[in-house]
């Protein structure tokens, strides 16, 4: 979905910009990454630079990244266009740990374990537990510091799980341009945006998977990739 990415100016609202990391060679080769610490490739660096240029109008108050290198490198490309001196990294924003299939080609995981390979490793409940913990920390920091715009760099599996959780379980409203079926694994360096009322906790999903900076509305065809 293509939307206008704009900064929040309302002190009562926290706007969080979620960015998926740039492309890796494992993405191209259809290898299940999980916690495998693989770097972004040249295309990923270019994607990250482009999303950084698009987001320079936002002026982030704070930025948080998964502690895996593909997110750290993406974040560094983004904040070079910001006034931020540094950013925080956390294990809580990592991709889902995938057990025995981590590092395997998808075709090999399917051949060896069938569709059940998707349930191996860390459970969805455990993933959401740590992501929600980080989300609560970001909100508390925003209230204390008066943050209005925060950036988060994380992973495709985290984004699809967390945004569906916000919509289905926390009853976040959704921009009228979005549909529930749009909440799928988003493209590399895509931008997803939520607004959160600091006082009431009510939320609105403003955008999901926006790739305006890449010149087209791009989608991930293979939804098994993580």
N, C-alpha and C positions, 0 to 999 in steps of 0.2 A: 504494500500500500504506500502511495506517495502522499506525504503531508508536508506542511510548512513547519520546519524545525525551528522553534523559537525559544528564547529564554523565558523563564518565569519571573515576574516582577512583584508577585503577591507575597508579602511576608507570612501570611497564614498558610501558605501552600508550599509543599516540597515537591519539586519536579525532579524525577530521577531518569536519567538517560542511560539505558542499558545498551552496550555495544558488544556484539559478538567479535571474537578475535579475528585477525586476518587469516587468509588461506595458508595452510601448511601442505607439505608434500604428502603427508598421511591423508589429508582431505582428498587430494587428487588421486591417490592410489586406492582409496576406499578402505583404509585401515582404521580399525576402531581405536581411538586414542585414549579415552578415559583419562587416567592419571599419567600416561606416558608423556614425558616432558619434551615435546618436540617443538622446534622453533618455527616461526612463520617463514615463508619463502619470499622470493622477490615480488611476486604478485601480491602476497599478503602485506608486504611493506608498502607497496603502492596503494593498496586499498586503505590501509591505516592512515597514510598521509592524506588521502582524499577525504576520509571521514573527519580527520582532524581539521582540515581546512573548512569543511562545512560547519563544524561545531565551534569554530573560533568565535562566533557571535554570541555564544551562550555564556562565556566567562564563568566557568565552574568555581564554586566555593570549595569543593572537595572532590577527590577522585579515589575510588577504591577498585582494586583489581584482584582477580584470581592470582595465586602465587605461582602459577605455571608460566613458563617462559613465553608461550604464544600470546598470552594476555598481557604480560609485562611489556613485551616488545610493542604490541599494539598500543598500549597505554602511553608509552614513551613517545610514539609518533603523534598521538593526539595532544598530549599536554605541552608539546613544544610550541603549540599555537596559543597556549594559555599563560596566565600570570602565576600559575602554581609552581612552587619550588620542588614539590615532591608529591608522592601519592602513597596510599597505604595498600599493602598486599595481605591477602588472607586465604587460608586453606578452605574456608567456608564457601568460597565462590568457585571452587574447582568443579570440573566435570564429574559426572558420576563414575565411581570406581567400578570396573567391569569384570573383575574376577579373571577367570581362565581365558576369556576371549579378548582381554585387553592386549592390544598390539597385533591382533590377528586381522587378516583380510576378511571383509564381510562375507565373501563367498565361501571362505574356509570355515568360518564360524557357523554359517547356515548349514554347510555340508556335514559338519561334525556334531552340532548340537540342535539343529533345526531352529524353528522360531523361538524356542525357549532360551536361546542365547541372550535375548534381550532382558531376561530376568536374572541373569547371573551377576554376582558381585553385590554392590551396594543397593539396597532397596530404595524405592521412591520415597518411602517414609523417612528414611535416614537422610537422604539427600535434602528433602524439604525441611527437615529439622535444622540442619546446619545453615541452609540458605535463609530460612526465616530468622534464625539467630542473628545473622549478619544484617538482614533487613531491619530488624529492631534496633541494632546498634547504629545503623545509618540514620534512622529516624530520631533516636535520642540525641545523637551528635548534632543533627540539624536543628532540633529545638533549642539545645544549649547554645549553639554558635550562631543561630539565626540564618542557617544556610537555606538558600532558595533553589539552587541548582546543583545537583550532584551527579557525577559520572560514575558508571560501573562497567567494567570490562569483564566479561565472563564467557560461558560456553553455550553451544547450541542446545545440549541436553538440559542444562540448567534453565535456560530461557523458556523452553517449551513446557517443562514441568512447573516452573514457578508461575508463569503467566496463566496457565490453565488453573493452577491452584488459586491465584488471586481472583479469577473470574468465577470459578465454580464453588470454591469453599469460602472465600472471603467476600464474595458477592460484589466485587468491583464492577462498576458500570463500564461501558465500552463506547468509544467514539462511534457515532452512527455510520461512519465509513467502514467500520470493521465488522466482521462476522466471527462467531466462535471458531469456525473451521479455518480461519486465518492463523490461529495460534499453533503453528507448526514449526519445525526446526527452521530457523531463519538463515539467510545467506551470510557469508563472512563479511564482517564489519557493518552489518545492518544495524539500524538504530530503532530501539523500542522505547517508548516513553510512557511513564505513569505520573499522574498528579495525585498527591496525598494531602488531605486536610490534616494539618498538624494537631488540631484540637479534637476532632471527632474520629480520625482514623479512616474516614471514608475515602475511597480511591476511585480513580478513573483511568482506564487504559486509553491513552491518547493515540498511540501509534504502535505498530508492531512490524518489525522486519523491513523498515524503510531503507531503500538503497538509492535514493536520489543522487547521492554523491558519486555513484558508479555509472550514472547515465541511463539507467533502465530499472524497471521493476523486476528484480531478479529473485528466483525461488530455488530452493534446494529440491532436486528431483528425488534423490534417494533419502528418504526420511529415516533410514536405519543408521545413517552416519552420525557420529558423535565426535 
